[in-house]
Amino acid sequence: VLSVLLIGIGTQNPSFLEPAGFLNLLRRAAPLLVLTAGQLFVIVTGGFDLSVGSIMSLTVIGASLLINNDPANTWWVILVLFGIGIVVGLINGILVSYLNVPSLIATLGMLLALRGAGLYWTGGAPRGYLTDNFRMFGRGWIEPFPLIERFPYAVLVLVVVSGIAIYLFTQTNMGRQLLSIGDNARAARLAGINVEKMRIVAFVLSAVTAVIAGILQGGFGGVNPDAGEGYELQAISAAVLGGAVLGGGRGSMPAAIAGALALEALFTLLNLLGLPKPLRDAVQGLIIISAVAYGAYRSRRVR
């Protein structure tokens, strides 16, 4: 599907298939790809994390206000933002694991709480300024770079985060335990897996990737209180497009990341064709419905 979409983009704008054009596509898609990697950790356990878009927005808002136009503040502010993300992930995980709140309800409540906090903090309008050393992660380039002259920092971050996520998911016990929990939580517990702890780990990883995605998005687009709006649904759509099953138990990290890139390529193609944003939203919904229906159909055939 991704290959077909890239060919479609190439027919509309051939420069997209050149190295510089493809790197630009990856640079724009990096926040969604990073966010999808984190979302998959939660989806395979049988849950959702709807708070990630608000974490992205709060990251942009918090960075612009805390840095206070002083580049020297950038690095400690980034550490604070990661701390906030970890706390949010812990709260989500504890609510789901120990208080048995459905993840849909727990993270929806967190989404609203973070959105309200961000609006209250800014007064409902963009405030502050993101310094150049913060924005370099989203819009900066490594120059000179062999063969292609320059390479986006955002793509470098994407490669590092994707590599870590794929390693954790495929080469460690953690990935297998998360899949086992989504497949059958009771059986996983009887097998000796600490189900509550692993669910909390999944939500923390999701929140941390949301902070990274917020840093990339803020660097690319600047200060915007709604920087992460809608990203939570895009990440779920991308994971489902990559073969993850809503309900847990099945998923592939490389496929989920490829699904996110395919979704971004689809949006790019729709823009090049001059189609409006509402159509993008409709396509997103159709992707989720179709993928879930196909998963249910396959499950019935297996039985």
VOBAVEX-655040 format. One record per residue (C-alpha): residue in three letters; y negated, x negated, z negated. Coordinates in Angstrom, 2 decimals. Layout:
<node kolmi="ALA" v="Y" u="X" w="Z"/>
...
***
This chain:
<node kolmi="VAL" v="0.00" u="0.00" w="0.00"/>
<node kolmi="LEU" v="-2.37" u="-2.83" w="-0.89"/>
<node kolmi="SER" v="-1.66" u="-4.56" w="2.42"/>
<node kolmi="VAL" v="-2.41" u="-1.38" w="4.38"/>
<node kolmi="LEU" v="-5.66" u="-0.88" w="2.47"/>
<node kolmi="LEU" v="-6.75" u="-4.47" w="3.10"/>
<node kolmi="ILE" v="-6.04" u="-4.04" w="6.81"/>
<node kolmi="GLY" v="-8.12" u="-0.84" w="6.75"/>
<node kolmi="ILE" v="-10.98" u="-2.68" w="5.06"/>
<node kolmi="GLY" v="-10.69" u="-5.46" w="7.65"/>
<node kolmi="THR" v="-11.04" u="-3.03" w="10.52"/>
<node kolmi="GLN" v="-14.26" u="-1.68" w="8.98"/>
<node kolmi="ASN" v="-15.66" u="-5.05" w="7.94"/>
<node kolmi="PRO" v="-13.76" u="-8.14" w="9.21"/>
<node kolmi="SER" v="-15.64" u="-10.47" w="6.83"/>
<node kolmi="PHE" v="-13.70" u="-8.93" w="3.91"/>
<node kolmi="LEU" v="-10.54" u="-10.68" w="5.08"/>
<node kolmi="GLU" v="-12.19" u="-14.11" w="5.07"/>
<node kolmi="PRO" v="-11.73" u="-16.19" w="1.87"/>
<node kolmi="ALA" v="-15.29" u="-15.53" w="0.68"/>
<node kolmi="GLY" v="-14.99" u="-11.80" w="1.32"/>
<node kolmi="PHE" v="-11.65" u="-11.51" w="-0.46"/>
<node kolmi="LEU" v="-13.00" u="-13.48" w="-3.44"/>
<node kolmi="ASN" v="-15.94" u="-11.08" w="-3.59"/>
<node kolmi="LEU" v="-13.47" u="-8.17" w="-3.71"/>
<node kolmi="LEU" v="-11.58" u="-9.87" w="-6.54"/>
<node kolmi="ARG" v="-14.84" u="-10.58" w="-8.37"/>
<node kolmi="ARG" v="-15.83" u="-6.90" w="-8.29"/>
<node kolmi="ALA" v="-12.32" u="-5.79" w="-9.18"/>
<node kolmi="ALA" v="-11.85" u="-8.28" w="-12.05"/>
<node kolmi="PRO" v="-12.97" u="-5.92" w="-14.89"/>
<node kolmi="LEU" v="-10.53" u="-3.21" w="-13.76"/>
<node kolmi="LEU" v="-7.65" u="-5.66" w="-13.25"/>
<node kolmi="VAL" v="-8.15" u="-7.17" w="-16.71"/>
<node kolmi="LEU" v="-8.46" u="-3.73" w="-18.29"/>
<node kolmi="THR" v="-5.29" u="-2.49" w="-16.58"/>
<node kolmi="ALA" v="-3.32" u="-5.45" w="-17.92"/>
<node kolmi="GLY" v="-4.29" u="-4.47" w="-21.46"/>
<node kolmi="GLN" v="-3.73" u="-0.76" w="-20.87"/>
<node kolmi="LEU" v="-0.17" u="-1.40" w="-19.71"/>
<node kolmi="PHE" v="0.79" u="-2.81" w="-23.12"/>
<node kolmi="VAL" v="-0.03" u="0.59" w="-24.62"/>
<node kolmi="ILE" v="1.38" u="2.73" w="-21.80"/>
<node kolmi="VAL" v="4.84" u="1.17" w="-21.95"/>
<node kolmi="THR" v="5.08" u="2.11" w="-25.64"/>
<node kolmi="GLY" v="4.51" u="5.74" w="-24.68"/>
<node kolmi="GLY" v="0.80" u="5.93" w="-25.54"/>
<node kolmi="PHE" v="-2.69" u="5.90" w="-24.01"/>
<node kolmi="ASP" v="-5.86" u="4.05" w="-24.90"/>
<node kolmi="LEU" v="-8.82" u="6.18" w="-23.85"/>
<node kolmi="SER" v="-11.29" u="4.12" w="-25.90"/>
<node kolmi="VAL" v="-11.36" u="1.07" w="-23.61"/>
<node kolmi="GLY" v="-14.24" u="2.33" w="-21.44"/>
<node kolmi="SER" v="-16.40" u="2.85" w="-24.52"/>
<node kolmi="ILE" v="-15.46" u="-0.61" w="-25.80"/>
<node kolmi="MET" v="-16.69" u="-2.01" w="-22.49"/>
<node kolmi="SER" v="-19.99" u="-0.13" w="-22.82"/>
<node kolmi="LEU" v="-20.42" u="-1.21" w="-26.45"/>
<node kolmi="THR" v="-19.74" u="-4.81" w="-25.43"/>
<node kolmi="VAL" v="-22.57" u="-4.73" w="-22.88"/>
<node kolmi="ILE" v="-24.94" u="-2.94" w="-25.29"/>
<node kolmi="GLY" v="-24.07" u="-5.20" w="-28.21"/>
<node kolmi="ALA" v="-24.46" u="-8.36" w="-26.16"/>
<node kolmi="SER" v="-27.87" u="-7.38" w="-24.82"/>
<node kolmi="LEU" v="-29.23" u="-6.52" w="-28.28"/>
<node kolmi="LEU" v="-27.61" u="-9.27" w="-30.34"/>
<node kolmi="ILE" v="-28.37" u="-12.12" w="-27.94"/>
<node kolmi="ASN" v="-32.05" u="-11.10" w="-28.21"/>
<node kolmi="ASN" v="-33.09" u="-13.06" w="-25.10"/>
<node kolmi="ASP" v="-31.93" u="-16.36" w="-26.67"/>
<node kolmi="PRO" v="-29.20" u="-18.21" w="-24.69"/>
<node kolmi="ALA" v="-28.26" u="-20.12" w="-27.86"/>
<node kolmi="ASN" v="-26.97" u="-16.85" w="-29.36"/>
<node kolmi="THR" v="-24.53" u="-16.14" w="-26.53"/>
<node kolmi="TRP" v="-21.44" u="-17.87" w="-27.88"/>
<node kolmi="TRP" v="-21.46" u="-16.50" w="-31.42"/>
<node kolmi="VAL" v="-22.26" u="-13.04" w="-30.06"/>
<node kolmi="ILE" v="-19.17" u="-13.21" w="-27.82"/>
<node kolmi="LEU" v="-17.07" u="-14.05" w="-30.89"/>
<node kolmi="VAL" v="-18.58" u="-11.07" w="-32.74"/>
<node kolmi="LEU" v="-17.77" u="-8.80" w="-29.79"/>
<node kolmi="PHE" v="-14.15" u="-9.93" w="-29.84"/>
<node kolmi="GLY" v="-14.10" u="-9.25" w="-33.57"/>
<node kolmi="ILE" v="-15.37" u="-5.70" w="-32.97"/>
<node kolmi="GLY" v="-12.71" u="-5.19" w="-30.31"/>
<node kolmi="ILE" v="-9.94" u="-6.38" w="-32.63"/>
<node kolmi="VAL" v="-11.14" u="-4.03" w="-35.39"/>
<node kolmi="VAL" v="-11.20" u="-1.07" w="-32.98"/>
<node kolmi="GLY" v="-7.70" u="-1.94" w="-31.77"/>
<node kolmi="LEU" v="-6.44" u="-2.18" w="-35.35"/>
<node kolmi="ILE" v="-7.92" u="1.22" w="-36.23"/>
<node kolmi="ASN" v="-6.38" u="2.82" w="-33.13"/>
<node kolmi="GLY" v="-3.02" u="1.24" w="-33.88"/>
<node kolmi="ILE" v="-3.01" u="2.24" w="-37.55"/>
<node kolmi="LEU" v="-3.96" u="5.82" w="-36.73"/>
<node kolmi="VAL" v="-1.12" u="6.09" w="-34.23"/>
<node kolmi="SER" v="1.52" u="4.06" w="-36.09"/>
<node kolmi="TYR" v="1.08" u="4.99" w="-39.73"/>
<node kolmi="LEU" v="-0.78" u="8.31" w="-39.68"/>
<node kolmi="ASN" v="1.22" u="9.63" w="-36.70"/>
<node kolmi="VAL" v="-1.90" u="10.76" w="-34.84"/>
<node kolmi="PRO" v="-1.08" u="11.17" w="-31.11"/>
<node kolmi="SER" v="-2.60" u="8.27" w="-29.19"/>
<node kolmi="LEU" v="-4.41" u="10.69" w="-26.88"/>
<node kolmi="ILE" v="-6.25" u="12.25" w="-29.84"/>
<node kolmi="ALA" v="-6.83" u="9.01" w="-31.79"/>
<node kolmi="THR" v="-8.32" u="7.11" w="-28.86"/>
<node kolmi="LEU" v="-10.27" u="10.12" w="-27.60"/>
<node kolmi="GLY" v="-11.90" u="10.30" w="-31.03"/>
<node kolmi="MET" v="-12.61" u="6.57" w="-30.90"/>
<node kolmi="LEU" v="-14.08" u="6.98" w="-27.41"/>
<node kolmi="LEU" v="-16.55" u="9.58" w="-28.70"/>
<node kolmi="ALA" v="-17.35" u="7.58" w="-31.85"/>
<node kolmi="LEU" v="-18.09" u="4.37" w="-29.93"/>
<node kolmi="ARG" v="-20.09" u="6.21" w="-27.27"/>
<node kolmi="GLY" v="-22.20" u="7.89" w="-29.95"/>
<node kolmi="ALA" v="-22.69" u="4.60" w="-31.78"/>
<node kolmi="GLY" v="-23.81" u="2.91" w="-28.58"/>
<node kolmi="LEU" v="-26.28" u="5.67" w="-27.72"/>
<node kolmi="TYR" v="-27.68" u="5.63" w="-31.26"/>
<node kolmi="TRP" v="-28.01" u="1.83" w="-31.17"/>
<node kolmi="THR" v="-29.95" u="1.83" w="-27.90"/>
<node kolmi="GLY" v="-31.81" u="5.10" w="-28.33"/>
<node kolmi="GLY" v="-30.14" u="6.36" w="-25.15"/>
<node kolmi="ALA" v="-31.87" u="3.90" w="-22.80"/>
<node kolmi="PRO" v="-31.09" u="0.33" w="-21.68"/>
<node kolmi="ARG" v="-32.56" u="-2.24" w="-24.06"/>
<node kolmi="GLY" v="-32.45" u="-5.99" w="-24.37"/>
<node kolmi="TYR" v="-31.52" u="-8.61" w="-21.83"/>
<node kolmi="LEU" v="-28.35" u="-10.47" w="-20.86"/>
<node kolmi="THR" v="-29.00" u="-14.19" w="-20.56"/>
<node kolmi="ASP" v="-27.83" u="-16.27" w="-17.62"/>
<node kolmi="ASN" v="-25.14" u="-18.10" w="-19.62"/>
<node kolmi="PHE" v="-23.63" u="-14.69" w="-20.51"/>
<node kolmi="ARG" v="-23.94" u="-13.25" w="-17.01"/>
<node kolmi="MET" v="-22.33" u="-16.30" w="-15.39"/>
<node kolmi="PHE" v="-18.89" u="-14.90" w="-16.26"/>
<node kolmi="GLY" v="-19.51" u="-11.88" w="-14.04"/>
<node kolmi="ARG" v="-21.72" u="-13.20" w="-11.26"/>
<node kolmi="GLY" v="-21.62" u="-17.01" w="-11.50"/>
<node kolmi="TRP" v="-19.83" u="-19.45" w="-9.21"/>
<node kolmi="ILE" v="-18.14" u="-22.81" w="-9.65"/>
<node kolmi="GLU" v="-19.86" u="-25.09" w="-7.14"/>
<node kolmi="PRO" v="-18.80" u="-27.20" w="-5.34"/>
<node kolmi="PHE" v="-15.18" u="-26.06" w="-5.02"/>
<node kolmi="PRO" v="-12.58" u="-27.63" w="-2.71"/>
<node kolmi="LEU" v="-12.03" u="-25.96" w="0.68"/>
<node kolmi="ILE" v="-14.07" u="-22.79" w="-0.02"/>
<node kolmi="GLU" v="-17.29" u="-24.40" w="-1.39"/>
<node kolmi="ARG" v="-17.60" u="-22.03" w="-4.38"/>
<node kolmi="PHE" v="-15.30" u="-20.01" w="-6.63"/>
<node kolmi="PRO" v="-16.30" u="-17.06" w="-8.87"/>
<node kolmi="TYR" v="-16.04" u="-17.48" w="-12.65"/>
<node kolmi="ALA" v="-14.86" u="-13.86" w="-12.81"/>
<node kolmi="VAL" v="-11.83" u="-14.66" w="-10.67"/>
<node kolmi="LEU" v="-11.06" u="-17.68" w="-12.85"/>
<node kolmi="VAL" v="-11.15" u="-15.42" w="-15.95"/>
<node kolmi="LEU" v="-8.97" u="-12.91" w="-14.10"/>
<node kolmi="VAL" v="-6.37" u="-15.57" w="-13.25"/>
<node kolmi="VAL" v="-6.23" u="-16.85" w="-16.85"/>
<node kolmi="VAL" v="-6.00" u="-13.36" w="-18.42"/>
<node kolmi="SER" v="-3.44" u="-12.16" w="-15.86"/>
<node kolmi="GLY" v="-1.33" u="-15.27" w="-16.40"/>
<node kolmi="ILE" v="-1.33" u="-14.78" w="-20.18"/>
<node kolmi="ALA" v="-0.57" u="-11.04" w="-19.86"/>
<node kolmi="ILE" v="2.31" u="-11.63" w="-17.43"/>
<node kolmi="TYR" v="3.74" u="-14.34" w="-19.69"/>
<node kolmi="LEU" v="3.56" u="-12.15" w="-22.80"/>
<node kolmi="PHE" v="5.06" u="-9.18" w="-20.98"/>
<node kolmi="THR" v="7.88" u="-10.93" w="-19.11"/>
<node kolmi="GLN" v="8.69" u="-14.14" w="-20.98"/>
<node kolmi="THR" v="8.46" u="-13.17" w="-24.65"/>
<node kolmi="ASN" v="10.31" u="-10.82" w="-26.98"/>
<node kolmi="MET" v="7.09" u="-8.88" w="-27.42"/>
<node kolmi="GLY" v="7.23" u="-7.45" w="-23.91"/>
<node kolmi="ARG" v="10.86" u="-6.41" w="-24.28"/>
<node kolmi="GLN" v="10.17" u="-4.85" w="-27.68"/>
<node kolmi="LEU" v="7.26" u="-2.80" w="-26.33"/>
<node kolmi="LEU" v="9.42" u="-1.50" w="-23.49"/>
<node kolmi="SER" v="12.20" u="-0.66" w="-25.96"/>
<node kolmi="ILE" v="9.77" u="1.32" w="-28.14"/>
<node kolmi="GLY" v="8.63" u="3.37" w="-25.15"/>
<node kolmi="ASP" v="12.19" u="3.98" w="-24.02"/>
<node kolmi="ASN" v="13.48" u="5.10" w="-27.44"/>
<node kolmi="ALA" v="11.47" u="4.38" w="-30.58"/>
<node kolmi="ARG" v="14.29" u="5.43" w="-32.93"/>
<node kolmi="ALA" v="16.82" u="3.16" w="-31.25"/>
<node kolmi="ALA" v="14.27" u="0.32" w="-31.27"/>
<node kolmi="ARG" v="13.76" u="0.76" w="-35.03"/>
<node kolmi="LEU" v="17.53" u="0.78" w="-35.64"/>
<node kolmi="ALA" v="17.76" u="-2.44" w="-33.60"/>
<node kolmi="GLY" v="15.40" u="-4.14" w="-36.06"/>
<node kolmi="ILE" v="12.09" u="-3.85" w="-34.19"/>
<node kolmi="ASN" v="9.03" u="-3.23" w="-36.34"/>
<node kolmi="VAL" v="7.79" u="-0.29" w="-34.27"/>
<node kolmi="GLU" v="4.53" u="0.24" w="-36.19"/>
<node kolmi="LYS" v="3.54" u="-3.43" w="-36.01"/>
<node kolmi="MET" v="4.27" u="-3.70" w="-32.28"/>
<node kolmi="ARG" v="2.25" u="-0.57" w="-31.49"/>
<node kolmi="ILE" v="-0.70" u="-2.03" w="-33.38"/>
<node kolmi="VAL" v="-0.32" u="-5.28" w="-31.40"/>
<node kolmi="ALA" v="-0.40" u="-3.26" w="-28.16"/>
<node kolmi="PHE" v="-3.64" u="-1.50" w="-29.11"/>
<node kolmi="VAL" v="-5.26" u="-4.77" w="-30.22"/>
<node kolmi="LEU" v="-4.37" u="-6.42" w="-26.90"/>
<node kolmi="SER" v="-5.79" u="-3.42" w="-25.05"/>
<node kolmi="ALA" v="-9.06" u="-3.61" w="-27.01"/>
<node kolmi="VAL" v="-9.38" u="-7.38" w="-26.49"/>
<node kolmi="THR" v="-8.98" u="-7.01" w="-22.72"/>
<node kolmi="ALA" v="-11.60" u="-4.22" w="-22.84"/>
<node kolmi="VAL" v="-14.06" u="-6.69" w="-24.41"/>
<node kolmi="ILE" v="-13.29" u="-9.24" w="-21.67"/>
<node kolmi="ALA" v="-13.74" u="-6.55" w="-19.01"/>
<node kolmi="GLY" v="-17.06" u="-5.57" w="-20.64"/>
<node kolmi="ILE" v="-18.28" u="-9.17" w="-20.52"/>
<node kolmi="LEU" v="-17.37" u="-9.38" w="-16.82"/>
<node kolmi="GLN" v="-18.93" u="-6.00" w="-16.05"/>
<node kolmi="GLY" v="-22.12" u="-6.84" w="-17.95"/>
<node kolmi="GLY" v="-22.38" u="-10.14" w="-16.14"/>
<node kolmi="PHE" v="-21.96" u="-8.47" w="-12.77"/>
<node kolmi="GLY" v="-24.07" u="-5.33" w="-13.26"/>
<node kolmi="GLY" v="-26.49" u="-6.14" w="-16.09"/>
<node kolmi="VAL" v="-27.45" u="-3.93" w="-19.02"/>
<node kolmi="ASN" v="-26.18" u="-0.38" w="-18.68"/>
<node kolmi="PRO" v="-25.22" u="1.90" w="-21.61"/>
<node kolmi="ASP" v="-22.59" u="3.53" w="-19.36"/>
<node kolmi="ALA" v="-21.12" u="0.27" w="-18.06"/>
<node kolmi="GLY" v="-17.54" u="1.28" w="-18.91"/>
<node kolmi="GLU" v="-17.71" u="5.00" w="-18.16"/>
<node kolmi="GLY" v="-14.59" u="6.21" w="-16.36"/>
<node kolmi="TYR" v="-12.80" u="2.87" w="-16.56"/>
<node kolmi="GLU" v="-10.20" u="4.18" w="-18.99"/>
<node kolmi="LEU" v="-8.95" u="6.67" w="-16.38"/>
<node kolmi="GLN" v="-9.11" u="4.09" w="-13.61"/>
<node kolmi="ALA" v="-6.95" u="1.70" w="-15.68"/>
<node kolmi="ILE" v="-4.36" u="4.43" w="-16.33"/>
<node kolmi="SER" v="-4.39" u="5.38" w="-12.62"/>
<node kolmi="ALA" v="-3.91" u="1.73" w="-11.64"/>
<node kolmi="ALA" v="-0.99" u="1.23" w="-14.05"/>
<node kolmi="VAL" v="0.68" u="4.41" w="-12.76"/>
<node kolmi="LEU" v="0.07" u="3.32" w="-9.17"/>
<node kolmi="GLY" v="1.82" u="0.07" w="-10.12"/>
<node kolmi="GLY" v="4.93" u="1.97" w="-11.21"/>
<node kolmi="ALA" v="4.35" u="2.41" w="-14.95"/>
<node kolmi="VAL" v="5.81" u="5.63" w="-16.36"/>
<node kolmi="LEU" v="3.55" u="7.82" w="-18.48"/>
<node kolmi="GLY" v="5.70" u="8.37" w="-21.53"/>
<node kolmi="GLY" v="6.72" u="4.73" w="-21.79"/>
<node kolmi="GLY" v="9.80" u="2.62" w="-21.26"/>
<node kolmi="ARG" v="9.05" u="1.27" w="-17.82"/>
<node kolmi="GLY" v="6.34" u="-0.92" w="-16.33"/>
<node kolmi="SER" v="5.64" u="-4.22" w="-14.61"/>
<node kolmi="MET" v="2.59" u="-6.34" w="-15.36"/>
<node kolmi="PRO" v="2.28" u="-7.92" w="-11.86"/>
<node kolmi="ALA" v="2.75" u="-4.48" w="-10.28"/>
<node kolmi="ALA" v="0.14" u="-2.89" w="-12.57"/>
<node kolmi="ILE" v="-2.39" u="-5.60" w="-11.70"/>
<node kolmi="ALA" v="-1.58" u="-5.13" w="-8.00"/>
<node kolmi="GLY" v="-2.04" u="-1.39" w="-8.51"/>
<node kolmi="ALA" v="-5.51" u="-2.01" w="-9.93"/>
<node kolmi="LEU" v="-6.41" u="-4.16" w="-6.93"/>
<node kolmi="ALA" v="-5.05" u="-1.47" w="-4.60"/>
<node kolmi="LEU" v="-7.20" u="1.14" w="-6.37"/>
<node kolmi="GLU" v="-10.30" u="-1.05" w="-6.01"/>
<node kolmi="ALA" v="-9.44" u="-1.68" w="-2.36"/>
<node kolmi="LEU" v="-9.11" u="2.09" w="-1.84"/>
<node kolmi="PHE" v="-12.55" u="2.68" w="-3.38"/>
<node kolmi="THR" v="-13.99" u="-0.07" w="-1.19"/>
<node kolmi="LEU" v="-12.48" u="1.49" w="1.93"/>
<node kolmi="LEU" v="-13.82" u="4.94" w="1.00"/>
<node kolmi="ASN" v="-17.30" u="3.42" w="0.53"/>
<node kolmi="LEU" v="-17.11" u="1.67" w="3.91"/>
<node kolmi="LEU" v="-16.14" u="5.00" w="5.47"/>
<node kolmi="GLY" v="-19.21" u="6.58" w="3.86"/>
<node kolmi="LEU" v="-17.27" u="9.03" w="1.69"/>
<node kolmi="PRO" v="-18.91" u="10.21" w="-1.58"/>
<node kolmi="LYS" v="-17.96" u="9.29" w="-5.16"/>
<node kolmi="PRO" v="-16.58" u="12.77" w="-6.00"/>
<node kolmi="LEU" v="-13.87" u="12.12" w="-3.43"/>
<node kolmi="ARG" v="-12.98" u="8.92" w="-5.28"/>
<node kolmi="ASP" v="-12.47" u="10.95" w="-8.45"/>
<node kolmi="ALA" v="-10.32" u="13.47" w="-6.58"/>
<node kolmi="VAL" v="-8.18" u="10.66" w="-5.14"/>
<node kolmi="GLN" v="-7.74" u="9.20" w="-8.63"/>
<node kolmi="GLY" v="-6.47" u="12.52" w="-9.93"/>
<node kolmi="LEU" v="-4.08" u="12.91" w="-7.00"/>
<node kolmi="ILE" v="-2.70" u="9.42" w="-7.63"/>
<node kolmi="ILE" v="-1.90" u="10.27" w="-11.25"/>
<node kolmi="ILE" v="-0.37" u="13.67" w="-10.41"/>
<node kolmi="SER" v="1.70" u="12.28" w="-7.52"/>
<node kolmi="ALA" v="2.96" u="9.27" w="-9.47"/>
<node kolmi="VAL" v="3.94" u="11.35" w="-12.52"/>
<node kolmi="ALA" v="5.67" u="13.94" w="-10.31"/>
<node kolmi="TYR" v="7.56" u="11.18" w="-8.48"/>
<node kolmi="GLY" v="8.61" u="9.60" w="-11.79"/>
<node kolmi="ALA" v="9.90" u="12.94" w="-13.06"/>
<node kolmi="TYR" v="11.78" u="13.50" w="-9.80"/>
<node kolmi="ARG" v="13.46" u="10.09" w="-10.03"/>
<node kolmi="SER" v="14.41" u="10.72" w="-13.67"/>
<node kolmi="ARG" v="16.13" u="13.98" w="-12.73"/>
<node kolmi="ARG" v="18.05" u="12.25" w="-9.94"/>
<node kolmi="VAL" v="19.22" u="9.50" w="-12.31"/>
<node kolmi="ARG" v="20.51" u="12.12" w="-14.76"/>
***
